[in-house]
């Protein structure tokens, strides 16, 4: 009796659409972006995609086997999760990254919550956020299509540097494997034509996001600036592939518009005021959590329902302002919070900038105390401008030269140099430091102006026990000794348990030394 089907009275029509067909269409829609990614980034991108997809499929298969559940691998949803996750990864990540991300996405977010159709958030996005939190340095080490690590176009845009919209549109730039906008739009057009996704979500997301950037981005409705934000940071992939997941998005058209607007608003706030320019994934996941609330209060009126129906039925199915009040309150709170952040940012921006400037000056004086005056040098300034905000060299990871000055005594003689450098290879974000070097090449010391590593581990790089190892050493480059017990003058003992942070500091110092030797020493 448990296997009997319960249906209403005929007549009935049988559709050809099923889960496998839907998943096949989604995979097909992502293939243009995947092919473009492999074309530009090479075989490494291909193997990352293979690793992510195979890991997702095997995880679901093994779970079904252990849990003695019907095998669901054939529905293709695991393939979709693995492929989407892979397209959200940098081509530089080690292969264990897509494997761990797929295992987390399928096992924790999908299988543990009951399988397909019961996950509370998009599994691929949850997997990516898990990787960003757990392996921040590896996940944000983006690579250009010429295999050289450099800033993403969005980072360049946020820094005020020019970007190529053509390269961003094609995907011939620094970023994730699926950064080709033309590939994504081809796939999105296919999904829209076959009615596999709803246009309301995508339209609301892009419209609200663009409006927010125009109002609070500082450039107004400048077409080049707005286009740069739309083509970078994953907002196109979010609008057409992430947010439109039928399991985690609202069921009604009105709800989908509100849902898309929430994503666009959050993405704009995170883009302009967050610590990471690429944070659209978090916006979609937060909106996923709001979906049940939207579906609870936005209920469609059944076909044939009459206004003079019984009061109980009318209250259950009517679409009224009263029933929308919680959702409207949430939207108002979100909007007010966004506006509050924007106002607070504009009010405090000058003060924060001045505090940063003073902190920089203090750090310069600390690493070169004998200098009576710190002045700019045309040769070093020209070299920094020639870098265009990009990564310096190929041997120091993601290190950028921020500023360089010459220290002079009261008679005008050169006493040394100070270089400010930033490494983006820290475990928890950027590490910025000032390096002081005397005229003969002896390191006077280092001072941090930005260090946000793990408390009790990476943050110990800011302690004298680590910093003072550089002092008084005249060398072309330092060497990190992870084992400790260094005997050579140019060897730096790593902070125990923080080799990533220690390595980022050593690379930053070496980049600064190389820059000085190349320009003025």
C-alpha positions in Angstrom: 0.0 0.0 0.0 2.9 2.4 0.7 3.9 2.2 -3.0 0.5 3.2 -4.3 0.2 6.5 -6.2 -2.3 9.0 -5.1 -3.5 11.2 -8.0 -6.5 13.4 -8.7 -9.2 12.5 -11.2 -8.3 12.7 -14.9 -7.7 13.8 -17.5 -3.9 14.0 -17.1 -1.0 15.0 -19.3 2.5 13.6 -18.9 5.5 16.0 -19.4 8.9 15.0 -20.7 10.7 17.2 -18.2 12.5 15.4 -15.4 15.4 16.1 -13.0 18.0 14.5 -15.2 16.9 16.6 -18.2 17.0 19.8 -16.1 20.5 19.0 -14.8 21.7 18.2 -18.3 20.5 21.6 -19.5 22.3 23.3 -16.7 25.5 21.5 -17.4 25.2 22.3 -21.1 24.6 26.0 -20.2 27.9 26.1 -18.2 30.0 24.5 -20.9 30.7 27.7 -22.9 32.2 29.4 -19.7 34.1 26.1 -18.9 35.5 25.8 -22.4 36.6 29.5 -22.4 38.2 29.0 -19.0 40.2 25.9 -20.2 41.1 27.8 -23.4 42.5 30.8 -21.6 44.0 29.1 -18.5 45.1 25.8 -19.9 45.2 22.2 -18.7 45.3 23.2 -15.1 41.7 24.5 -15.3 40.6 21.3 -17.0 42.0 19.1 -14.1 40.4 21.3 -11.5 37.0 20.9 -13.2 37.6 17.1 -13.4 38.6 16.9 -9.8 35.6 18.9 -8.6 33.0 16.9 -10.6 34.5 13.5 -9.8 34.7 14.3 -6.1 31.1 15.5 -6.1 29.8 12.4 -7.9 31.8 10.0 -5.8 30.8 11.6 -2.5 27.1 11.3 -3.3 27.6 7.7 -4.5 29.4 6.7 -1.4 26.9 8.4 0.9 24.0 6.7 -0.8 25.8 3.4 -0.5 26.7 3.8 3.2 23.2 5.2 4.1 21.5 2.4 2.1 19.6 5.0 0.1 18.6 4.8 -3.6 21.4 5.9 -5.8 20.9 9.4 -6.9 24.0 10.0 -9.0 22.2 9.5 -12.2 20.0 12.6 -11.7 23.1 14.7 -12.6 22.8 17.2 -9.7 26.2 16.3 -8.3 27.8 17.0 -11.7 26.1 20.5 -11.6 27.4 21.2 -8.1 31.0 20.1 -9.0 31.1 22.0 -12.2 29.7 25.2 -10.7 32.2 25.0 -7.9 35.1 24.5 -10.2 34.1 27.6 -12.3 34.2 29.6 -9.1 37.8 28.6 -8.3 41.1 30.2 -9.4 43.2 28.1 -11.8 46.1 28.3 -9.4 44.5 26.4 -6.5 46.0 23.0 -5.6 43.8 20.0 -6.6 42.9 19.2 -2.9 40.9 22.5 -2.9 38.2 21.4 -5.4 38.1 18.0 -3.9 37.5 19.3 -0.3 35.0 21.9 -1.6 33.0 19.3 -3.5 32.9 16.9 -0.5 31.7 19.6 1.8 29.1 20.8 -0.7 27.6 17.4 -1.4 28.0 15.7 2.0 27.3 18.5 4.4 25.0 20.9 2.5 23.1 18.4 0.4 23.2 14.8 1.7 23.0 15.6 5.4 19.8 17.7 4.8 18.0 15.0 2.9 19.4 15.2 -0.7 18.2 16.9 -3.8 15.5 19.5 -3.2 16.0 19.7 0.6 19.2 21.7 0.8 18.7 25.1 2.5 21.4 26.9 0.5 23.1 26.4 -2.9 25.6 23.6 -2.3 28.3 24.9 -4.7 28.2 28.3 -3.1 28.4 26.8 0.4 31.4 24.8 -0.8 33.1 27.9 -2.1 32.5 29.9 1.1 33.8 27.0 3.1 37.0 27.1 1.1 37.3 30.9 1.3 37.1 30.7 5.1 39.4 27.7 5.4 42.0 28.4 2.7 41.8 32.1 2.1 45.3 32.6 0.7 45.0 29.8 -1.8 41.5 30.8 -2.9 42.5 34.4 -3.5 45.7 33.8 -5.4 44.3 34.6 -8.8 46.2 34.0 -12.1 46.2 35.9 -15.3 45.8 34.0 -18.6 49.5 34.5 -19.2 50.1 32.3 -16.0 51.4 35.3 -14.0 49.7 36.1 -10.7 48.3 39.6 -10.6 45.4 41.7 -9.3 41.9 40.9 -10.7 40.3 43.6 -12.9 37.8 44.3 -10.1 40.6 44.9 -7.7 42.2 47.3 -10.2 38.9 49.0 -10.7 38.4 49.5 -7.0 41.9 50.9 -6.8 41.1 53.5 -9.4 43.2 51.9 -12.2 42.0 51.4 -15.8 40.6 48.0 -16.8 39.9 46.5 -20.2 36.2 45.8 -20.6 36.9 43.7 -23.7 39.3 41.3 -21.9 36.8 41.1 -19.0 34.0 40.3 -21.4 36.0 37.5 -23.1 37.6 36.2 -19.9 41.1 36.9 -21.1 42.1 38.3 -17.7 42.9 37.5 -14.1 40.2 35.6 -12.3 38.4 32.4 -11.7 38.0 29.7 -14.3 34.5 30.7 -15.2 35.2 34.5 -15.5 34.3 34.6 -19.2 31.2 36.9 -19.4 30.5 36.0 -23.0 30.5 32.3 -22.1 28.2 32.9 -19.1 25.8 35.0 -21.2 25.6 32.3 -23.9 24.7 29.8 -21.2 22.2 32.2 -19.5 20.5 32.9 -22.9 20.0 29.1 -23.4 18.5 28.7 -19.9 16.1 31.6 -20.5 15.0 30.4 -23.9 14.1 26.9 -22.6 12.5 28.5 -19.5 14.8 26.7 -17.1 15.4 29.8 -15.0 13.2 32.8 -14.2 14.2 36.2 -15.6 12.7 38.0 -12.6 15.5 37.0 -10.3 18.3 37.9 -12.7 16.7 41.2 -13.6 16.1 42.3 -10.0 19.6 41.3 -9.0 21.4 43.2 -11.7 19.1 46.2 -11.6 19.4 46.8 -7.8 23.1 46.1 -7.9 23.8 48.5 -10.7 21.6 51.2 -9.0 23.4 50.8 -5.7 26.9 51.0 -7.4 25.8 54.1 -9.3 24.5 55.8 -6.1 27.2 55.0 -3.7 30.2 54.0 -5.9 31.5 57.5 -6.2 31.5 57.6 -10.0 27.8 58.2 -10.6 26.3 56.6 -13.7 29.6 56.5 -15.5 29.1 53.7 -18.1 32.7 52.4 -18.0 32.7 52.2 -14.2 29.3 50.4 -14.0 30.2 48.0 -16.8 33.5 47.1 -15.0 31.5 46.2 -11.8 29.0 44.2 -13.8 31.6 42.3 -15.7 33.8 41.5 -12.7 33.3 39.9 -9.3 30.9 37.1 -10.3 27.7 39.2 -10.3 26.7 37.8 -13.8 27.3 34.2 -12.7 25.3 34.9 -9.5 22.4 36.5 -11.3 21.9 33.7 -13.8 23.4 30.5 -12.3 23.6 30.8 -8.5 20.6 32.8 -7.5 18.2 31.0 -9.9 18.6 27.6 -8.2 15.0 26.5 -8.0 15.5 24.7 -4.6 16.8 27.8 -2.8 14.9 30.6 -4.5 11.2 31.7 -3.9 8.4 30.0 -5.7 6.4 33.1 -6.7 7.3 35.9 -9.2 6.7 38.6 -6.6 8.9 36.7 -4.2 11.6 36.2 -6.8 11.8 39.9 -7.5 12.2 40.7 -3.7 14.8 37.9 -3.5 16.8 39.2 -6.4 16.6 42.7 -5.0 18.0 41.5 -1.7 20.9 39.8 -3.5 21.6 42.9 -5.6 21.6 45.1 -2.5 23.8 42.9 -0.4 26.2 42.4 -3.3 26.5 46.1 -3.7 27.1 46.7 0.0 29.7 43.9 0.2 31.3 45.2 -3.1 31.8 48.8 -1.9 32.2 48.4 1.8 33.3 44.8 2.4 36.9 43.6 2.9 36.8 41.5 -0.3 35.6 42.8 -3.7 34.6 39.3 -4.7 31.9 38.6 -2.1 28.7 37.9 -4.2 28.7 34.3 -2.9 27.9 35.5 0.6 25.1 37.7 -0.7 23.4 34.8 -2.5 23.7 32.5 0.6 22.2 35.1 2.9 19.3 35.5 0.4 18.9 31.7 0.4 18.3 31.9 4.1 15.6 34.5 3.6 13.8 32.4 1.0 11.5 30.5 3.5 10.4 33.8 4.9 9.5 35.2 1.5 7.6 32.0 0.6 5.8 32.2 3.9 4.3 35.6 3.3 4.0 35.8 -0.4 1.4 33.2 -1.4 -0.3 33.2 -4.9 -4.1 33.3 -5.1 -5.4 29.9 -6.3 -7.1 29.8 -9.7 -10.9 30.4 -9.3 -10.6 31.8 -5.8 -13.3 34.4 -5.2 -13.1 37.5 -2.9 -16.3 36.5 -1.1 -14.8 33.2 0.0 -14.8 32.2 3.6 -12.7 34.4 5.9 -10.3 31.6 6.8 -9.6 30.7 3.2 -9.2 34.4 2.3 -6.6 35.0 5.0 -4.7 31.8 3.9 -4.4 32.8 0.2 -4.8 36.5 -0.2 -1.9 38.6 -1.2 -2.2 41.6 1.1 0.1 44.3 2.5 -0.5 42.9 6.0 0.9 39.5 4.9 3.9 41.2 3.3 4.7 43.2 6.4 7.6 41.0 7.7 9.2 40.8 4.3 8.7 44.6 3.8 10.2 45.2 7.3 13.2 43.1 6.4 13.7 45.0 3.1 13.4 48.3 4.9 15.9 47.3 7.6 18.3 46.1 4.9 18.0 49.3 2.9 18.4 51.5 6.0 21.4 49.5 7.1 22.9 49.9 3.7 22.3 53.6 3.6 23.7 53.9 7.2 26.9 52.2 6.1 27.2 54.5 3.1 26.7 57.6 5.3 29.1 56.4 8.0 31.7 55.6 5.4 31.5 59.0 3.7 31.5 60.8 7.1 34.5 58.9 8.5 36.5 58.3 5.3 38.7 61.4 5.5 39.4 60.7 9.2 40.3 57.1 8.5 42.5 58.1 5.6 44.3 60.6 7.8 44.8 58.0 10.5 46.3 55.6 8.0 48.6 58.4 6.7 49.8 59.1 10.2 50.4 55.4 10.9 52.4 55.1 7.7 54.6 58.1 8.7 55.2 56.6 12.2 56.2 53.3 10.6 58.6 55.1 8.3 60.2 56.9 11.2 60.4 53.7 13.2 62.4 51.8 10.5 64.7 54.7 9.6 65.0 56.9 12.7 68.2 58.6 11.7 66.5 60.3 8.8 65.6 64.0 9.4 63.4 64.1 6.3 61.7 61.7 4.0 61.3 62.8 0.4 60.1 61.2 -2.8 62.4 60.1 -5.5 61.6 60.4 -9.2 63.3 57.2 -10.2 61.4 55.1 -7.7 58.1 56.8 -8.3 58.5 56.2 -12.1 59.2 52.5 -11.4 56.1 52.2 -9.2 53.9 53.9 -11.7 55.2 51.6 -14.4 53.9 48.6 -12.4 50.4 50.0 -12.6 49.4 48.5 -9.3 50.4 45.0 -10.4 52.4 42.4 -8.7 56.1 43.0 -8.5 58.3 40.3 -10.1 57.6 36.6 -10.3 59.5 35.3 -7.3 57.7 36.9 -4.4 54.1 35.8 -4.7 51.4 38.5 -4.8 53.5 41.4 -3.5 52.8 45.0 -4.6 55.1 48.0 -4.1 52.9 50.7 -2.6 55.4 53.6 -2.0 59.1 54.3 -1.6 60.9 57.4 -0.2 64.4 58.5 0.5 65.7 59.4 4.0 68.0 62.3 4.3 69.8 63.9 7.2 70.0 67.6 8.1 72.7 68.2 5.5 70.7 66.6 2.7 72.8 63.5 2.5 71.0 60.2 1.9 70.8 58.0 5.0 68.7 55.3 3.6 65.4 54.3 2.0 61.9 53.2 3.1 59.7 51.0 1.0 56.0 50.2 1.8 54.9 46.8 0.4 51.8 44.7 0.6 51.6 40.9 0.3 48.2 39.3 -0.4 49.5 35.9 0.5 48.8 36.1 4.2 46.7 33.4 5.7 43.8 35.8 6.5 44.4 38.6 4.1 46.8 41.4 3.2 50.0 42.1 5.1 51.4 45.6 4.7 54.8 46.6 6.1 57.4 49.3 5.8 61.1 48.2 5.3 63.9 50.6 6.3 67.3 50.1 4.6 70.5 52.2 5.0 72.4 53.6 2.1 74.8 50.7 2.2 72.0 48.1 2.0 71.7 47.1 5.7 68.2 46.4 6.9 67.3 48.7 9.8 64.0 47.0 10.5 60.4 46.3 9.5 57.2 47.8 10.8 53.6 46.5 10.1 50.8 48.9 9.1 48.4 46.1 8.3 48.5 42.7 10.0 45.3 40.8 10.5 46.5 37.2 10.8 45.2 34.5 13.2 45.5 35.5 16.8 48.3 33.6 18.7 49.8 32.4 15.4 50.2 34.7 12.4 49.8 37.8 14.5 53.1 36.8 16.3 54.9 38.0 13.1 54.3 41.5 14.6 56.3 40.6 17.7 59.9 41.6 18.2 61.1 38.0 18.4 60.2 37.6 14.7 60.7 41.2 13.4 64.1 41.7 14.9 65.6 38.9 12.9 65.8 41.2 9.9 67.6 44.0 11.8 71.2 44.7 10.9 71.5 42.2 8.1 73.0 43.2 4.7 71.8 40.8 2.1 70.1 40.6 -1.3 67.4 38.2 0.0 66.3 36.5 3.1 65.5 32.8 3.4 62.6 31.4 5.5 63.7 28.5 7.8 60.5 26.6 8.7 62.4 24.2 11.0 63.9 26.9 13.2 67.4 27.1 14.7 68.9 29.2 11.9 72.6 29.9 11.9 73.0 31.9 8.7 72.7 35.6 9.0 70.1 35.9 6.2 67.9 33.0 7.5 64.6 33.9 9.2 63.0 31.4 11.6 59.4 30.9 10.9 56.8 31.6 13.6 55.7 28.2 14.8 52.4 27.2 13.3 52.3 30.2 11.0 54.6 29.4 8.1 52.2 31.0 5.6 52.2 34.3 7.3 56.0 34.1 7.9 56.6 33.3 4.3 54.4 36.2 3.1 56.5 38.6 5.3 59.8 37.3 4.0 58.6 37.6 0.4 57.4 41.1 1.0 60.8 42.1 2.5 62.7 40.4 -0.4 60.5 42.2 -3.0 61.3 45.5 -1.3 65.0 44.8 -1.4 64.9 43.7 -5.0 63.0 46.9 -5.9 65.7 49.0 -4.2 68.5 47.2 -5.9 66.8 47.6 -9.2 66.1 51.3 -8.9 68.6 53.2 -6.6 71.1 50.9 -5.0 
